[in-house]
């Protein structure tokens, strides 16, 4: 339900003399939460020595990209593995080659590193998404929060910005609850819409709907409802949401909302990123980094290529190449790359061997045994390759990296102790990363010490 719908609901509340207490509490809480977005944790935990990163941009390739077609090409494996992509291209780093459809990223290789040994062994979207985004194995008593939720929670005292601390562009994942046991307060604020459209606006932030007159009217309505609610039992359940109301109005009416306004960017800059959803989402992510937002997820769908894989790659790979290469270059030119971590990858990879037979007709299936990630900035090494797969990309043969290893490394660079604790929802403490089997946690070889 949109914010506009919620306000109409609240007007009905105000004028309904026959509303009972329980209905009022439930409906007002829902409407107020919609206005406030429920995402404003106060940020800030003490930084660990030597940490540089202030923000994370997680470019999430939903469905899982093929490592053979992107960051770990295997041209000598033959047509059944490489398909038509048998001409990997040299990069700006000696002896490092990537997929032939990524020429712009090849020129930026000196600014990022490749992890060619990611592995977790899960082949289902939901499970693999959960493992990659939380750094935690499924099946325990708790549903763990995503990296973005943990970083928002752990950064509490120092975040003074009006923007939410955890933002997803343009859509949320449907695979799992990103807030986990930390609760809905730590779920991301989702922009909605399509940044590539000329009429793009974040839900509830368009200029017509949020004129000063409209905002003041809404604020007065909330105050009227507050006075009414004081006469009801369990008023505290409504009152505890009021802390978000002023923050929501600050975002609506202040300069912070300009961070979402891509019309303020030069047309040439938009062209560099690509006039695609992914390209303009990455541009928006850069703008949010400039506003000190700690965690931004850029979600790109369409990577679940069971059928007609290479036909899809002809579209997806050039979009990815332009968007990510420009983001890295843009952040570097603005002096922001060293304090911004970029992660680029999905929940798993695709099967190295191509499925030529019907009904797949040249598709690739799910593959969690071996896949690749691009990582950059924020204290990570540049021009570096870590991990290795066999000659057909089927297994990791050197330096495997598990999801909790990568997550621990990101936490460390963000000044969060990966061996620390979180509040247990039933009292007591839970560990930030409880699953450390077969690993050494922080991948120190990736950190630029």
Secondary structure, DSSP 4 states (H G I P E B T S, - for coil): --HHHHHHHHHHHHH-TT--HHHHHHHHHHHHHHHHTT--PPPB-PPPTT----EEEEEEETT---TTTTTS--GGG-HHHHTT----EE-SSTT-EE-TT-HHHHHTGGGEEEEEEE-----SHHHHHHHHHHSS-SSSSS-PPPHHHHHHHHTBTT---SS-SEEEES---SSS-TTGGG-GGGSPEE--S-TTSTT---TT--TTTT-HHHHHHHHHHHHHHHHHHTTSTTHHHHHTTHHHHHHHHHHHHSGGGGGG-GGGS-HHHHHHH-SSHHHHHHHHHHHHHHTT-SEEEEEE-----SSSHHHHHHHHHHHHHHHHHHHHHHHHHTT-GGGEEEEEE-SSEE-SS-B-STTTSSB--EE-SSEEEEEESTTB-SSEEE-EE-TTSSSEEE--B-HHHHHHHHHHHTT--TT-EEE-TTSSEEES----TTS-SS-GGGB--
